[in-house]
């Protein structure tokens, strides 16, 4: 995903473990030394040829198993969305668990509101949100994702980046 995508078409956000706020710098240094992040969120450009807005697709979001359920993924997403807003991104979409992503403002999208780049086996997992809080208008036209996400098998199941099949991990 990283190698085959243009730099302007990808944003990567990493959370590093810290036991508490006072130890954050030490934890960042340790994480940087051993190269093991606590969580990672990758956003890639999703192009709508008939729409001028800047749209990014979140896939994947991953949190270390031992650190899940602590709000780390939600915190990372909040910070990532703020950074994307600062970069001029208008809309973020994802294909995943509505219960989880609903906690950070994502809502179900019909295919009339935002056409996915490939067929969805679970359309209820197609979710989106405006980066600004002023609402979401439908995106016009068909969409195209980055080359690394164009494998139809990635879009089967509960969402891209959520497969239990290691050979299909993003």
C-alpha positions as CSV (number, residue, x, y, z in Angstrom):
1,X,0.0,0.0,0.0
2,X,2.7,2.4,0.9
3,X,5.1,1.5,-2.0
4,X,2.5,1.8,-4.8
5,X,0.7,4.9,-3.7
6,X,1.7,8.5,-4.5
7,X,2.7,10.6,-1.5
8,X,-0.1,13.1,-2.1
9,X,-2.7,10.2,-2.1
10,X,-1.8,8.7,1.3
11,X,-1.8,9.8,4.9
12,X,-0.5,7.6,7.7
13,X,-1.2,8.2,11.4
14,X,0.5,6.2,14.2
15,X,-0.2,6.0,17.9
16,X,2.6,5.0,20.2
17,X,1.9,3.5,23.6
18,X,2.3,5.5,26.9
19,X,1.3,4.3,30.3
20,X,0.3,7.9,31.2
21,X,0.7,11.4,29.9
22,X,3.9,12.0,31.9
23,X,5.6,9.0,30.2
24,X,4.5,9.9,26.7
25,X,7.9,11.1,25.5
26,X,9.6,8.0,26.9
27,X,7.1,5.7,25.3
28,X,7.4,7.5,22.0
29,X,11.2,7.0,22.2
30,X,10.8,3.3,23.1
31,X,8.2,2.7,20.3
32,X,10.5,4.5,17.8
33,X,13.4,2.3,18.9
34,X,11.6,-1.0,18.6
35,X,9.3,0.0,15.7
36,X,6.1,-1.3,17.3
37,X,3.2,1.2,17.1
38,X,0.1,0.8,19.3
39,X,-2.3,1.8,16.5
40,X,-2.1,2.8,12.8
41,X,-4.7,4.5,10.6
42,X,-4.1,4.8,6.9
43,X,-6.1,7.1,4.6
44,X,-5.9,7.0,0.9
45,X,-7.4,9.2,-1.8
46,X,-10.8,8.2,-3.1
47,X,-11.5,10.1,-6.3
48,X,-15.0,11.1,-7.5
49,X,-14.5,12.3,-11.0
50,X,-17.7,14.4,-11.0
51,X,-17.1,16.0,-7.6
52,X,-14.5,18.7,-6.6
53,X,-14.3,17.7,-2.9
54,X,-11.3,16.0,-1.5
55,X,-12.2,12.6,-0.2
56,X,-10.1,10.0,1.6
57,X,-10.8,6.4,2.4
58,X,-9.8,5.1,5.9
59,X,-8.3,1.6,5.5
60,X,-7.0,0.1,7.5
61,X,-7.3,1.1,11.2
62,X,-5.5,-1.3,13.4
63,X,-5.0,-1.3,17.2
64,X,-2.7,-3.8,18.9
65,X,-4.8,-6.6,20.3
66,X,-3.6,-6.1,23.9
67,X,-4.5,-2.3,23.7
68,X,-8.0,-2.7,22.1
69,X,-11.0,-1.3,24.0
70,X,-9.1,1.5,25.7
71,X,-10.1,4.3,23.3
72,X,-6.8,4.4,21.5
73,X,-8.4,3.9,18.0
74,X,-11.0,6.6,18.7
75,X,-8.3,9.0,19.9
76,X,-6.1,8.3,16.9
77,X,-9.1,8.8,14.5
78,X,-10.0,12.1,16.2
79,X,-6.4,13.4,15.8
80,X,-6.2,12.1,12.2
81,X,-9.5,13.8,11.2
82,X,-8.3,17.1,12.6
83,X,-5.0,16.8,10.6
84,X,-7.0,15.9,7.5
85,X,-9.3,18.9,8.0
86,X,-6.1,21.1,8.2
87,X,-4.9,19.5,5.0
88,X,-8.2,20.5,3.2
89,X,-9.9,17.1,3.2
90,X,-13.6,17.5,3.0
91,X,-15.0,13.9,3.4
92,X,-13.7,10.6,4.9
93,X,-15.3,7.3,4.1
94,X,-14.6,3.8,5.4
95,X,-16.0,0.2,5.0
96,X,-16.2,-1.3,8.4
97,X,-18.1,-1.7,11.7
98,X,-20.9,0.9,12.0
99,X,-20.9,0.5,15.9
100,X,-17.3,1.4,16.2
101,X,-17.1,4.1,13.6
102,X,-20.3,5.7,14.7
103,X,-18.5,6.7,17.9
104,X,-16.4,9.1,15.9
105,X,-19.1,10.6,13.8
106,X,-19.3,8.2,10.8
107,X,-22.8,7.4,9.5
108,X,-24.1,4.9,7.0
109,X,-24.0,5.9,3.4
110,X,-26.2,4.7,0.7
111,X,-24.6,4.0,-2.6
112,X,-26.6,7.0,-3.9
113,X,-24.8,9.2,-1.4
114,X,-21.3,7.9,-2.3
115,X,-20.6,5.2,-4.8
116,X,-18.0,2.8,-3.6
117,X,-15.2,2.0,-5.9
118,X,-16.1,-1.8,-5.9
119,X,-19.2,-3.8,-5.1
120,X,-19.9,-4.2,-1.4
121,X,-20.9,-7.5,0.2
122,X,-22.1,-5.7,3.3
123,X,-23.4,-2.3,2.3
124,X,-24.3,-1.4,5.9
125,X,-20.6,-1.1,6.5
126,X,-20.2,1.7,3.9
127,X,-19.8,4.8,6.2
128,X,-18.8,8.4,5.9
129,X,-18.5,11.7,7.5
130,X,-17.8,15.3,6.6
131,X,-14.5,16.4,8.2
132,X,-16.1,19.7,9.0
133,X,-19.2,19.5,11.3
134,X,-21.5,21.3,8.9
135,X,-23.0,18.2,7.3
136,X,-22.6,15.8,4.4
137,X,-23.9,16.3,0.9
138,X,-23.9,13.3,-1.6
139,X,-20.7,12.8,-3.6
140,X,-21.3,13.0,-7.4
141,X,-20.4,10.2,-9.8
142,X,-18.4,7.0,-9.6
143,X,-15.3,6.6,-7.4
144,X,-11.8,5.2,-7.9
145,X,-9.5,4.1,-5.1
146,X,-5.8,3.7,-5.1
147,X,-4.4,0.7,-7.0
148,X,-3.5,-1.2,-3.8
149,X,-7.2,-1.3,-2.8
150,X,-8.6,-2.4,-6.1
151,X,-8.7,-6.1,-5.3
152,X,-12.4,-7.1,-5.1
153,X,-11.5,-9.7,-2.4
154,X,-10.6,-6.8,-0.1
155,X,-14.2,-5.5,-0.3
156,X,-15.8,-8.8,0.8
157,X,-16.8,-9.5,4.3
158,X,-17.3,-6.8,7.0
159,X,-15.0,-4.3,5.4
160,X,-11.6,-3.7,3.9
161,X,-8.7,-4.1,6.2
162,X,-10.8,-6.3,8.5
163,X,-10.2,-9.7,6.9
164,X,-9.0,-12.6,9.1
165,X,-7.2,-13.9,6.1
166,X,-3.5,-13.0,6.4
167,X,-3.0,-13.3,2.7
168,X,-5.5,-10.4,2.2
169,X,-4.3,-8.1,4.9
170,X,-3.6,-4.6,3.7
